[in-house]
Amino acid sequence: MSSAETPETPQRRWRGQEPDDRRARRRSRLIEAGTELMGTDGAAAVSMRGISRQAGLTERYFYESFPNREALLVAVLESVALAARDEVLAALESAPAEPARLVRHVVRAFTEFVVADPRRGRIMFVESLAAPELTRRGAELVGEFTRPIARTLREGLLGPGEADDTDIELNALAVFGSLAYLYQAWLERGLDVPVGRFVEHIAQVVERIALAASA
């Protein structure tokens, strides 16, 4: 928004961009700035002024997109988590049909996504617990991962007639919980485990949990 724009005056194109496009670009810059600070210094170190400075925007543009710093932190978590979900879904679409290869294909894709940018792992597995707002939204986002996990268990690891819906739901939650802690420990505590071995270990954890049945 230019200095001439106010709530009472029409917003105009500027350098070929519509007002909504400019707002979207500024919001994107703020989220990227939040990703940098939250993923390196942690959520507790993030401030509205720090985000604005990192994004190269004035503070008024921060409030144009977010009511407070907590809303920005949640938006950062959503951005990273939903990108990770999309990576899992894309891997499922391109995965081989053979169960063992399918699981390892999906686990490898997710692991490579996390390793490619260390900020992602910290945001998803560590900073998601750093504030009540993040914890609440993180709990809501769990379903974005347990649904693909359940699909993998149902379609890839269980034969015809073996899929009990309750078992699959419980096992998907168990897979998510155990993997979240394993990735957290691997990334934050620097466990001396090569990527290849870590992927194989995660795949075997998924395969074993998939066999749990209480029906």
N, CA, C and O of each residue as an XYZ file, in Angstrom:
860
protein
N       0.855     -1.193      0.000
C       0.000      0.000      0.000
C       0.886      1.238      0.000
O       1.791      1.345      0.827
N       0.649      2.143     -0.884
C       1.448      3.362     -0.942
C       1.021      4.317      0.158
O      -0.014      4.138      0.801
N       1.848      5.338      0.357
C       1.544      6.284      1.431
C       0.248      7.030      1.162
O      -0.359      7.577      2.082
N      -0.186      7.054     -0.124
C      -1.413      7.778     -0.456
C      -2.656      6.952     -0.198
O      -3.765      7.485     -0.235
N      -2.496      5.642      0.065
C      -3.635      4.770      0.233
C      -4.105      4.778      1.677
O      -3.305      4.633      2.602
N      -5.386      4.945      1.860
C      -5.992      4.883      3.181
C      -7.249      4.048      3.049
O      -7.697      3.806      1.929
N      -7.848      3.589      4.170
C      -9.099      2.842      4.078
C     -10.200      3.585      3.340
O     -11.124      2.958      2.821
N     -10.117      4.955      3.283
C     -11.184      5.723      2.664
C     -10.939      5.976      1.180
O     -11.856      6.402      0.477
N      -9.717      5.723      0.679
C      -9.421      6.020     -0.721
C      -9.189      4.733     -1.485
O      -8.713      3.749     -0.920
N      -9.528      4.736     -2.788
C      -9.327      3.531     -3.589
C      -7.851      3.167     -3.653
O      -6.983      4.038     -3.715
N      -7.582      1.874     -3.638
C      -6.209      1.415     -3.772
C      -5.900      1.251     -5.254
O      -6.726      0.758     -6.022
N      -4.689      1.674     -5.648
C      -4.353      1.725     -7.070
C      -3.256      0.716     -7.394
O      -2.537      0.235     -6.519
N      -3.158      0.415     -8.691
C      -2.045     -0.402     -9.166
C      -0.743      0.359     -8.962
O      -0.697      1.585     -9.067
N       0.313     -0.392     -8.667
C       1.621      0.236     -8.477
C       2.650     -0.676     -9.102
O       2.780     -1.837     -8.716
N       3.397     -0.138    -10.089
C       4.381     -0.921    -10.832
C       3.753     -2.190    -11.414
O       4.356     -3.262    -11.420
N       2.527     -2.030    -11.900
C       1.870     -3.144    -12.567
C       1.252     -4.172    -11.652
O       0.745     -5.187    -12.129
N       1.277     -3.941    -10.340
C       0.749     -4.910     -9.388
C      -0.536     -4.392     -8.757
O      -0.637     -3.223     -8.386
N      -1.519     -5.286     -8.642
C      -2.747     -4.950     -7.948
C      -2.493     -4.899     -6.437
O      -1.567     -5.543     -5.945
N      -3.312     -4.135     -5.696
C      -3.118     -4.045     -4.240
C      -3.115     -5.405     -3.545
O      -2.300     -5.649     -2.655
N      -4.027     -6.289     -3.950
C      -4.065     -7.611     -3.310
C      -2.787     -8.393     -3.572
O      -2.314     -9.119     -2.698
N      -2.226     -8.253     -4.762
C      -0.973     -8.939     -5.083
C       0.169     -8.407     -4.226
O       1.012     -9.174     -3.761
N       0.193     -7.094     -4.018
C       1.252     -6.507     -3.199
C       1.134     -6.984     -1.752
O       2.136     -7.296     -1.109
N      -0.102     -7.037     -1.248
C      -0.290     -7.523      0.120
C       0.151     -8.977      0.248
O       0.780     -9.357      1.235
N      -0.177     -9.780     -0.748
C       0.207    -11.189     -0.710
C       1.726    -11.338     -0.730
O       2.280    -12.187     -0.031
N       2.389    -10.522     -1.522
C       3.856    -10.579     -1.581
C       4.471    -10.154     -0.248
O       5.438    -10.759      0.212
N       3.913     -9.120      0.366
C       4.443     -8.683      1.666
C       4.216     -9.761      2.719
O       5.093    -10.024      3.542
N       3.039    -10.384      2.694
C       2.763    -11.459      3.655
C       3.739    -12.614      3.465
O       4.229    -13.188      4.438
N       4.016    -12.947      2.224
C       4.969    -14.010      1.933
C       6.365    -13.663      2.452
O       7.060    -14.527      2.987
N       6.773    -12.412      2.296
C       8.076    -11.977      2.803
C       8.137    -12.070      4.325
O       9.167    -12.442      4.887
N       7.042    -11.735      4.985
C       7.003    -11.827      6.444
C       7.088    -13.281      6.901
O       7.771    -13.584      7.879
N       6.405    -14.176      6.204
C       6.461    -15.595      6.575
C       7.864    -16.143      6.345
O       8.363    -16.916      7.163
N       8.502    -15.757      5.255
C       9.865    -16.220      5.011
C      10.812    -15.663      6.077
O      11.709    -16.366      6.541
N      10.612    -14.414      6.460
C      11.432    -13.842      7.533
C      11.197    -14.599      8.842
O      12.135    -14.883      9.587
N       9.930    -14.919      9.107
C       9.620    -15.701     10.305
C      10.227    -17.082     10.261
O      10.680    -17.598     11.283
N      10.241    -17.689      9.084
C      10.866    -19.008      8.935
C      12.347    -18.941      9.275
O      12.876    -19.821      9.954
N      13.010    -17.903      8.804
C      14.434    -17.751      9.084
C      14.696    -17.590     10.582
O      15.555    -18.273     11.139
N      13.962    -16.692     11.229
C      14.219    -16.419     12.638
C      13.749    -17.557     13.530
O      14.454    -17.947     14.461
N      12.574    -18.090     13.260
C      12.033    -19.183     14.065
C      12.841    -20.463     13.871
O      13.018    -21.249     14.801
N      13.325    -20.654     12.653
C      14.074    -21.865     12.354
C      15.527    -21.819     12.751
O      16.204    -22.847     12.725
N      16.029    -20.647     13.121
C      17.425    -20.530     13.536
C      17.560    -20.122     15.006
O      18.285    -20.762     15.768
N      16.864    -19.066     15.396
C      16.971    -18.577     16.775
C      15.880    -19.121     17.695
O      16.012    -19.070     18.918
N      14.802    -19.640     17.105
C      13.711    -20.172     17.917
C      12.561    -19.206     18.052
O      12.731    -17.997     17.894
N      11.380    -19.740     18.347
C      10.170    -18.923     18.434
C      10.271    -17.854     19.518
O       9.778    -16.741     19.334
N      10.899    -18.177     20.636
C      10.977    -17.224     21.741
C      11.747    -15.966     21.366
O      11.528    -14.907     21.955
N      12.646    -16.069     20.393
C      13.466    -14.927     20.000
C      12.796    -14.068     18.925
O      13.329    -13.026     18.542
N      11.645    -14.495     18.443
C      10.983    -13.774     17.355
C      10.169    -12.611     17.920
O       9.390    -12.778     18.859
N      10.362    -11.445     17.337
C       9.568    -10.273     17.708
C       9.001     -9.646     16.452
O       9.486     -9.894     15.349
N       7.981     -8.837     16.622
C       7.383     -8.157     15.485
C       8.410     -7.260     14.796
O       8.477     -7.220     13.567
N       9.200     -6.549     15.575
C      10.199     -5.658     14.991
C      11.290     -6.453     14.277
O      11.747     -6.070     13.200
N      11.698     -7.557     14.885
C      12.726     -8.383     14.247
C      12.258     -8.961     12.929
O      13.015     -9.002     11.959
N      11.004     -9.411     12.887
C      10.434     -9.942     11.655
C      10.374     -8.859     10.583
O      10.757     -9.087      9.435
N       9.898     -7.700     10.961
C       9.784     -6.601      9.999
C      11.153     -6.221      9.450
O      11.313     -5.987      8.252
N      12.133     -6.163     10.338
C      13.492     -5.824      9.905
C      14.046     -6.889      8.966
O      14.645     -6.564      7.941
N      13.848     -8.161      9.311
C      14.328     -9.260      8.480
C      13.661     -9.243      7.102
O      14.297     -9.551      6.094
N      12.381     -8.882      7.069
C      11.631     -8.852      5.806
C      11.889     -7.577      5.007
O      11.539     -7.508      3.829
N      12.497     -6.563      5.633
C      12.724     -5.296      4.951
C      11.450     -4.501      4.772
O      11.283     -3.788      3.783
N      10.541     -4.630      5.749
C       9.256     -3.932      5.689
C       9.062     -3.113      6.960
O       9.662     -3.407      7.993
N       8.228     -2.094      6.879
C       7.912     -1.318      8.072
C       6.921     -2.093      8.937
O       6.272     -3.031      8.474
N       6.819     -1.690     10.183
C       5.959     -2.413     11.122
C       4.485     -2.347     10.746
O       3.723     -3.262     11.058
N       4.083     -1.282     10.085
C       2.668     -1.182      9.717
C       2.291     -2.293      8.746
O       1.144     -2.740      8.734
N       3.252     -2.748      7.924
C       2.956     -3.839      7.002
C       2.844     -5.170      7.724
O       2.155     -6.080      7.262
N       3.524     -5.281      8.863
C       3.334     -6.488      9.676
C       1.875     -6.586     10.095
O       1.253     -7.638      9.946
N       1.334     -5.508     10.613
C      -0.049     -5.523     11.106
C      -1.075     -5.566      9.968
O      -2.248     -5.857     10.201
N      -0.643     -5.282      8.770
C      -1.510     -5.445      7.612
C      -1.835     -6.930      7.394
O      -2.919     -7.272      6.923
N      -0.877     -7.809      7.746
C      -1.039     -9.253      7.510
C      -1.345    -10.049      8.762
O      -2.024    -11.073      8.684
N      -0.857     -9.604      9.923
C      -0.997    -10.392     11.152
C      -1.383     -9.504     12.324
O      -0.858     -8.399     12.463
N      -2.303     -9.979     13.178
C      -2.698     -9.161     14.322
C      -1.646     -9.113     15.419
O      -1.618     -8.175     16.215
N      -0.777    -10.127     15.464
C       0.257    -10.192     16.509
C       1.330    -11.196     16.103
O       1.195    -11.884     15.091
N       2.400    -11.276     16.900
C       3.503    -12.180     16.562
C       3.083    -13.635     16.609
O       3.591    -14.455     15.845
N       2.155    -13.964     17.504
C       1.710    -15.350     17.620
C       1.052    -15.831     16.323
O       1.248    -16.972     15.905
N       0.272    -14.952     15.696
C      -0.371    -15.313     14.428
C       0.673    -15.546     13.340
O       0.505    -16.423     12.493
N       1.740    -14.769     13.362
C       2.826    -14.978     12.404
C       3.509    -16.312     12.662
O       3.799    -17.042     11.714
N       3.771    -16.647     13.912
C       4.417    -17.920     14.233
C       3.569    -19.095     13.761
O       4.093    -20.069     13.222
N       2.267    -19.000     13.965
C       1.370    -20.064     13.514
C       1.405    -20.174     11.996
O       1.404    -21.280     11.455
N       1.435    -19.038     11.303
C       1.492    -19.051      9.842
C       2.781    -19.702      9.347
O       2.778    -20.409      8.339
N       3.865    -19.464     10.048
C       5.136    -20.099      9.685
C       5.042    -21.615      9.860
O       5.444    -22.374      8.979
N       4.510    -22.044     10.995
C       4.345    -23.480     11.232
C       3.465    -24.108     10.153
O       3.800    -25.164      9.615
N       2.357    -23.472      9.842
C       1.461    -23.981      8.799
C       2.189    -24.092      7.463
O       2.062    -25.099      6.768
N       2.946    -23.065      7.105
C       3.644    -23.051      5.829
C       4.595    -24.235      5.703
O       4.624    -24.908      4.673
N       5.368    -24.484      6.749
C       6.346    -25.575      6.710
C       5.653    -26.932      6.766
O       5.985    -27.833      5.995
N       4.696    -27.080      7.671
C       4.031    -28.369      7.842
C       3.238    -28.766      6.602
O       3.266    -29.930      6.203
N       2.540    -27.829      5.992
C       1.744    -28.158      4.812
C       2.630    -28.447      3.605
O       2.270    -29.256      2.750
N       3.780    -27.792      3.533
C       4.739    -28.131      2.472
C       5.265    -29.543      2.663
O       5.450    -30.277      1.692
N       5.509    -29.930      3.924
C       5.955    -31.296      4.212
C       4.864    -32.302      3.855
O       5.151    -33.358      3.293
N       3.613    -31.973      4.181
C       2.500    -32.850      3.813
C       2.423    -33.028      2.305
O       2.226    -34.140      1.814
N       2.577    -31.939      1.575
C       2.517    -32.027      0.117
C       3.638    -32.904     -0.426
O       3.457    -33.607     -1.421
N       4.787    -32.863      0.223
C       5.909    -33.714     -0.185
C       5.551    -35.184      0.011
O       5.856    -36.020     -0.840
N       4.908    -35.496      1.124
C       4.486    -36.872      1.396
C       3.446    -37.326      0.378
O       3.532    -38.439     -0.142
N       2.468    -36.474      0.091
C       1.425    -36.832     -0.866
C       1.998    -37.048     -2.263
O       1.595    -37.974     -2.968
N       2.938    -36.192     -2.660
C       3.573    -36.358     -3.968
C       4.365    -37.663     -4.017
O       4.365    -38.357     -5.033
N       5.036    -37.991     -2.918
C       5.800    -39.240     -2.872
C       4.880    -40.448     -2.960
O       5.226    -41.448     -3.588
N       3.717    -40.362     -2.339
C       2.758    -41.460     -2.417
C       2.280    -41.673     -3.853
O       2.093    -42.809     -4.290
N       2.088    -40.588     -4.574
C       1.611    -40.696     -5.951
C       2.650    -41.338     -6.864
O       2.298    -42.019     -7.826
N       3.921    -41.123     -6.566
C       4.985    -41.647     -7.433
C       5.643    -42.902     -6.873
O       6.609    -43.402     -7.448
N       5.130    -43.418     -5.756
C       5.770    -44.555     -5.082
C       5.539    -45.859     -5.834
O       4.500    -46.032     -6.472
N       6.496    -46.776     -5.766
C       6.287    -48.105     -6.347
C       5.228    -48.871     -5.565
O       4.967    -48.558     -4.403
N       4.624    -49.862     -6.186
C       3.531    -50.590     -5.550
C       4.005    -51.577     -4.498
O       3.274    -51.874     -3.553
N       5.203    -52.081     -4.651
C       5.708    -53.090     -3.713
C       5.827    -52.469     -2.320
O       6.473    -51.432     -2.173
N       5.216    -53.083     -1.280
C       5.104    -52.433      0.036
C       6.412    -51.913      0.625
O       6.474    -50.761      1.056
N       7.446    -52.731      0.651
C       8.701    -52.304      1.275
C       9.299    -51.105      0.537
O       9.800    -50.171      1.163
N       9.244    -51.138     -0.772
C       9.786    -50.032     -1.561
C       8.923    -48.788     -1.413
O       9.440    -47.671     -1.386
N       7.612    -48.974     -1.317
C       6.703    -47.840     -1.132
C       7.038    -47.082      0.149
O       7.190    -45.861      0.133
N       7.150    -47.810      1.252
C       7.429    -47.168      2.540
C       8.753    -46.426      2.490
O       8.835    -45.282      2.936
N       9.780    -47.050      1.959
C      11.095    -46.413      1.926
C      11.108    -45.212      0.982
O      11.815    -44.236      1.232
N      10.347    -45.278     -0.078
C      10.254    -44.149     -1.006
C       9.650    -42.927     -0.309
O      10.158    -41.813     -0.441
N       8.573    -43.141      0.425
C       7.905    -42.030      1.107
C       8.770    -41.496      2.253
O       8.903    -40.283      2.417
N       9.352    -42.392      3.038
C      10.201    -41.965      4.154
C      11.404    -41.184      3.635
O      11.788    -40.168      4.215
N      11.990    -41.653      2.558
C      13.155    -40.956      1.996
C      12.772    -39.566      1.501
O      13.513    -38.605      1.710
N      11.622    -39.454      0.848
C      11.185    -38.147      0.340
C      10.984    -37.159      1.483
O      11.411    -36.008      1.391
N      10.335    -37.601      2.562
C      10.116    -36.719      3.702
C      11.437    -36.343      4.357
O      11.654    -35.183      4.707
N      12.322    -37.328      4.524
C      13.614    -37.072      5.156
C      14.437    -36.087      4.341
O      15.055    -35.181      4.899
N      14.449    -36.259      3.034
C      15.199    -35.335      2.185
C      14.626    -33.924      2.252
O      15.370    -32.945      2.194
N      13.304    -33.822      2.375
C      12.667    -32.512      2.517
C      13.153    -31.827      3.796
O      13.451    -30.633      3.792
N      13.231    -32.577      4.873
C      13.658    -32.009      6.153
C      15.142    -31.661      6.122
O      15.542    -30.587      6.573
N      15.950    -32.560      5.594
C      17.401    -32.355      5.590
C      17.796    -31.196      4.668
O      18.788    -30.511      4.919
N      17.025    -30.981      3.610
C      17.365    -29.933      2.649
C      17.379    -28.543      3.274
O      18.084    -27.658      2.790
N      16.619    -28.341      4.330
C      16.556    -27.042      5.009
C      16.393    -27.309      6.504
O      15.282    -27.585      6.955
N      17.477    -27.233      7.284
C      17.409    -27.554      8.709
C      16.363    -26.755      9.483
O      15.910    -27.190     10.541
N      15.983    -25.600      8.965
C      14.967    -24.799      9.645
C      13.637    -25.548      9.720
O      12.896    -25.419     10.694
N      13.345    -26.323      8.690
C      12.065    -27.025      8.635
C      11.914    -27.997      9.803
O      10.882    -28.018     10.474
N      12.939    -28.790     10.036
C      12.868    -29.759     11.119
C      12.716    -29.094     12.475
O      11.938    -29.544     13.316
N      13.463    -28.024     12.680
C      13.365    -27.339     13.965
C      11.968    -26.767     14.178
O      11.412    -26.864     15.271
N      11.405    -26.172     13.133
C      10.071    -25.582     13.253
C       9.025    -26.646     13.533
O       8.175    -26.461     14.404
N       9.071    -27.767     12.801
C       8.047    -28.794     12.941
C       8.178    -29.605     14.217
O       7.170    -29.930     14.846
N       9.401    -29.939     14.613
C       9.584    -30.896     15.694
C      10.008    -30.283     17.027
O       9.938    -30.944     18.063
N      10.442    -29.038     17.008
C      10.897    -28.403     18.257
C      10.066    -27.155     18.566
O       9.430    -27.072     19.617
N      10.075    -26.200     17.659
C       9.409    -24.924     17.926
C       7.891    -25.040     17.916
O       7.205    -24.155     18.428
N       7.358    -26.104     17.348
C       5.905    -26.308     17.369
C       5.384    -26.499     18.783
O       4.175    -26.442     19.010
N       6.278    -26.726     19.736
C       5.893    -26.893     21.141
C       6.283    -25.694     21.995
O       6.169    -25.739     23.220
N       6.745    -24.618     21.351
C       7.333    -23.502     22.089
C       6.326    -22.511     22.645
O       6.678    -21.692     23.493
N       5.078    -22.566     22.185
C       4.066    -21.617     22.655
C       2.695    -22.280     22.559
O       2.489    -23.145     21.708
N       1.755    -21.887     23.419
C       0.434    -22.523     23.394
C      -0.244    -22.449     22.029
O      -0.878    -23.410     21.595
N      -0.111    -21.309     21.353
C      -0.745    -21.172     20.037
C      -0.163    -22.161     19.034
O      -0.885    -22.720     18.209
N       1.144    -22.372     19.112
C       1.797    -23.311     18.217
C       1.412    -24.741     18.557
O       1.190    -25.561     17.666
N       1.333    -25.037     19.838
C       0.949    -26.382     20.255
C      -0.454    -26.720     19.795
O      -0.701    -27.822     19.304
N      -1.380    -25.775     19.950
C      -2.763    -26.012     19.513
C      -2.841    -26.231     18.005
O      -3.481    -27.174     17.542
N      -2.192    -25.363     17.250
C      -2.246    -25.513     15.790
C      -1.499    -26.771     15.346
O      -1.912    -27.450     14.407
N      -0.408    -27.067     16.024
C       0.329    -28.282     15.695
C      -0.525    -29.516     15.885
O      -0.480    -30.436     15.068
N      -1.308    -29.545     16.963
C      -2.200    -30.682     17.210
C      -3.241    -30.802     16.107
O      -3.606    -31.909     15.710
N      -3.719    -29.661     15.609
C      -4.697    -29.687     14.522
C      -4.077    -30.180     13.220
O      -4.743    -30.825     12.411
N      -2.809    -29.875     13.026
C      -2.126    -30.268     11.796
C      -1.735    -31.746     11.773
O      -1.359    -32.274     10.727
N      -1.822    -32.404     12.914
C      -1.460    -33.826     12.964
C      -2.249    -34.624     11.934
O      -1.706    -35.525     11.295
N      -3.525    -34.297     11.771
C      -4.356    -35.014     10.821
C      -3.868    -34.915      9.389
O      -4.127    -35.807      8.582
N      -3.158    -33.831      9.063
C      -2.616    -33.687      7.719
C      -1.576    -34.764      7.416
O      -1.282    -35.047      6.255
N      -1.021    -35.363      8.474
C      -0.019    -36.411      8.303
C      -0.562    -37.799      8.600
O      -0.184    -38.769      7.942
N      -1.446    -37.900      9.585
C      -1.961    -39.235      9.908
C      -2.860    -39.768      8.795
O      -2.958    -40.982      8.620
N      -3.514    -38.896      8.046
C      -4.328    -39.386      6.926
C      -3.463    -40.025      5.846
O      -3.770    -41.137      5.416
N      -2.384    -39.364      5.385
C      -1.497    -40.050      4.434
C      -0.846    -41.304      5.019
O      -0.651    -42.291      4.310
N      -0.510    -41.268      6.312
C       0.071    -42.455      6.937
C      -0.934    -43.599      6.911
O      -0.592    -44.732      6.574
N      -2.182    -43.288      7.273
C      -3.224    -44.320      7.254
C      -3.410    -44.866      5.844
O      -3.602    -46.068      5.661
N      -3.354    -43.993      4.858
C      -3.468    -44.449      3.464
C      -2.322    -45.394      3.118
O      -2.532    -46.411      2.456
N      -1.113    -45.062      3.562
C       0.032    -45.927      3.300
C      -0.154    -47.284      3.962
O       0.125    -48.318      3.356
N      -0.624    -47.283      5.204
C      -0.836    -48.545      5.909
C      -1.914    -49.378      5.223
O      -1.769    -50.590      5.063
N      -2.988    -48.718      4.821
C      -4.122    -49.438      4.244
C      -3.809    -49.986      2.858
O      -4.131    -51.131      2.539
N      -3.168    -49.141      2.031
C      -2.966    -49.512      0.636
C      -1.637    -50.231      0.402
O      -1.515    -51.033     -0.523
N      -0.647    -49.941      1.243
C       0.679    -50.461      0.943
C       1.151    -51.611      1.793
O       1.938    -52.435      1.327
N       0.689    -51.692      3.042
C       1.266    -52.676      3.957
C       0.315    -53.785      4.365
O       0.759    -54.812      4.878
N      -0.968    -53.609      4.152
C      -1.939    -54.599      4.587
C      -2.608    -55.246      3.388
O      -2.962    -54.572      2.420
N      -2.777    -56.553      3.462
C      -3.420    -57.272      2.373
C      -4.930    -57.156      2.441
O      -5.469    -56.591      3.392
N      -5.621    -57.689      1.431
C      -7.089    -57.655      1.404
C      -7.689    -58.296      2.659
O      -7.305    -59.395      3.059
N      -8.627    -57.592      3.262
C      -9.278    -58.126      4.456
C      -8.523    -57.914      5.744
O      -9.033    -58.247      6.814
N      -7.303    -57.363      5.675
C      -6.500    -57.175      6.879
C      -6.708    -55.804      7.517
O      -6.269    -55.578      8.645
N      -7.361    -54.900      6.824
C      -7.444    -53.516      7.273
C      -8.639    -53.308      8.191
O      -9.779    -53.264      7.730
N      -8.386    -53.182      9.471
C      -9.401    -52.787     10.443
C      -9.243    -51.287     10.656
O      -8.157    -50.819     10.996
N     -10.324    -50.527     10.458
C     -10.221    -49.071     10.486
C      -9.691    -48.533     11.800
O      -8.911    -47.581     11.808
N     -10.103    -49.129     12.915
C      -9.628    -48.659     14.219
C      -8.146    -48.938     14.378
O      -7.398    -48.080     14.847
N      -7.713    -50.139     13.990
C      -6.282    -50.451     14.054
C      -5.482    -49.462     13.217
O      -4.444    -48.968     13.656
N      -5.961    -49.179     12.026
C      -5.238    -48.268     11.132
C      -5.164    -46.871     11.732
O      -4.112    -46.233     11.677
N      -6.261    -46.385     12.302
C      -6.260    -45.051     12.910
C      -5.279    -44.980     14.078
O      -4.503    -44.032     14.190
N      -5.322    -45.993     14.944
C      -4.407    -46.016     16.091
C      -2.957    -46.145     15.636
O      -2.070    -45.485     16.178
N      -2.723    -46.986     14.652
C      -1.354    -47.188     14.181
C      -0.812    -45.948     13.474
O       0.376    -45.643     13.578
N      -1.681    -45.234     12.756
C      -1.236    -43.994     12.107
C      -0.795    -42.970     13.149
O       0.205    -42.277     12.965
N      -1.548    -42.880     14.239
C      -1.155    -41.975     15.328
C       0.152    -42.428     15.975
O       1.005    -41.605     16.309
N       0.303    -43.733     16.147
C       1.522    -44.264     16.752
C       2.729    -44.006     15.857
O       3.806    -43.663     16.343
N       2.548    -44.169     14.561
C       3.632    -43.886     13.621
C       4.019    -42.415     13.695
O       5.201    -42.081     13.784
N       3.022    -41.538     13.659
C       3.318    -40.108     13.702
C       4.077    -39.743     14.979
O       5.085    -39.038     14.925
N       3.592    -40.224     16.123
C       4.227    -39.870     17.384
C       5.656    -40.375     17.488
O       6.549    -39.637     17.904
N       5.874    -41.610     17.117
C       7.225    -42.165     17.232
C       8.177    -41.504     16.242
O       9.331    -41.230     16.573
N       7.694    -41.248     15.027
C       8.566    -40.630     14.032
C       8.887    -39.183     14.393
O      10.012    -38.728     14.187
N       7.908    -38.459     14.928
C       8.170    -37.074     15.331
C       9.290    -37.021     16.358
O      10.164    -36.157     16.282
N       9.271    -37.941     17.318
C      10.318    -37.924     18.348
C      11.659    -38.353     17.767
O      12.697    -37.796     18.124
N      11.646    -39.342     16.873
C      12.893    -39.789     16.261
C      13.531    -38.676     15.430
O      14.736    -38.445     15.520
N      12.729    -37.994     14.628
C      13.273    -36.897     13.823
C      13.767    -35.771     14.721
O      14.814    -35.180     14.458
N      13.028    -35.474     15.767
C      13.451    -34.422     16.694
C      14.818    -34.752     17.282
O      15.713    -33.907     17.298
N      14.977    -35.977     17.761
C      16.253    -36.375     18.365
C      17.377    -36.375     17.335
O      18.491    -35.938     17.622
N      17.082    -36.860     16.148
C      18.098    -36.937     15.097
C      18.582    -35.553     14.685
O      19.779    -35.337     14.496
N      17.641    -34.613     14.547
C      17.992    -33.287     14.064
C      18.550    -32.380     15.155
O      19.522    -31.660     14.929
N      17.939    -32.411     16.333
C      18.312    -31.462     17.384
C      19.485    -31.943     18.229
O      20.326    -31.142     18.636
N      19.546    -33.228     18.491
C      20.615    -33.745     19.337
C      21.784    -34.286     18.531
O      22.768    -34.773     19.090
N      21.667    -34.198     17.237
C      22.776    -34.604     16.390
C      23.143    -36.064     16.510
O      24.324    -36.400     16.588
N      22.150    -36.942     16.526
C      22.438    -38.369     16.595
C      23.323    -38.766     15.413
O      23.053    -38.403     14.268
N      24.371    -39.510     15.710
C      25.354    -39.875     14.694
C      24.850    -41.060     13.872
O      25.375    -42.170     13.961
N      23.812    -40.792     13.068
C      23.213    -41.819     12.227
C      23.153    -41.290     10.804
O      22.520    -40.260     10.569
N      23.790    -41.958      9.843
C      23.748    -41.496      8.448
C      22.317    -41.487      7.910
O      21.456    -42.217      8.401
N      22.077    -40.660      6.907
C      20.740    -40.528      6.352
C      20.192    -41.871      5.876
O      19.043    -42.210      6.158
N      21.006    -42.627      5.160
C      20.537    -43.905      4.633
C      20.085    -44.855      5.723
O      19.039    -45.493      5.605
N      20.868    -44.952      6.781
C      20.485    -45.841      7.879
C      19.259    -45.304      8.599
O      18.393    -46.076      9.011
N      19.178    -43.991      8.753
C      18.020    -43.409      9.428
C      16.742    -43.706      8.650
O      15.730    -44.086      9.239
N      16.785    -43.534      7.334
C      15.619    -43.830      6.497
C      15.213    -45.291      6.654
O      14.029    -45.596      6.797
N      16.186    -46.191      6.630
C      15.877    -47.616      6.770
C      15.274    -47.912      8.138
O      14.336    -48.701      8.244
N      15.802    -47.288      9.178
C      15.275    -47.523     10.521
C      13.833    -47.023     10.631
O      12.967    -47.711     11.172
N      13.592    -45.826     10.116
C      12.235    -45.275     10.141
C      11.279    -46.198      9.384
O      10.172    -46.468      9.851
N      11.703    -46.675      8.225
C      10.852    -47.561      7.432
C      10.501    -48.828      8.207
O       9.362    -49.293      8.159
N      11.468    -49.380      8.914
C      11.193    -50.588      9.691
C      10.271    -50.307     10.874
O       9.447    -51.147     11.233
N      10.408    -49.140     11.472
C       9.480    -48.764     12.550
C       8.054    -48.720     12.006
O       7.132    -49.244     12.631
N       7.873    -48.091     10.836
C       6.545    -48.017     10.226
C       6.008    -49.416      9.954
O       4.848    -49.702     10.252
N       6.828    -50.277      9.400
C       6.388    -51.633      9.069
C       5.962    -52.422     10.299
O       4.995    -53.182     10.248
N       6.669    -52.249     11.385
C       6.344    -53.007     12.596
C       5.100    -52.451     13.284
O       4.260    -53.220     13.752
N       4.975    -51.158     13.350
C       3.774    -50.577     13.951
C       2.538    -50.954     13.145
O       1.462    -51.150     13.711
N       2.687    -51.057     11.827
C       1.555    -51.386     10.965
C       0.950    -52.736     11.306
O      -0.214    -52.981     10.989
N       1.707    -53.614     11.940
C       1.223    -54.963     12.258
C       0.419    -55.018     13.565
O      -0.218    -56.031     13.856
N       0.444    -53.952     14.338
C      -0.295    -53.944     15.601
C      -1.782    -54.085     15.317
O      -2.328    -53.364     14.483
N      -2.442    -55.015     16.010
C      -3.865    -55.253     15.763
C      -4.554    -55.686     17.057
O      -4.124    -56.634     17.715
N      -5.613    -54.991     17.407
C      -6.364    -55.303     18.611
C      -7.791    -55.739     18.300
O      -8.567    -56.033     19.209
N      -8.138    -55.783     17.010
C      -9.511    -56.142     16.614
C      -9.806    -57.585     17.012
O     -10.906    -58.080     16.768
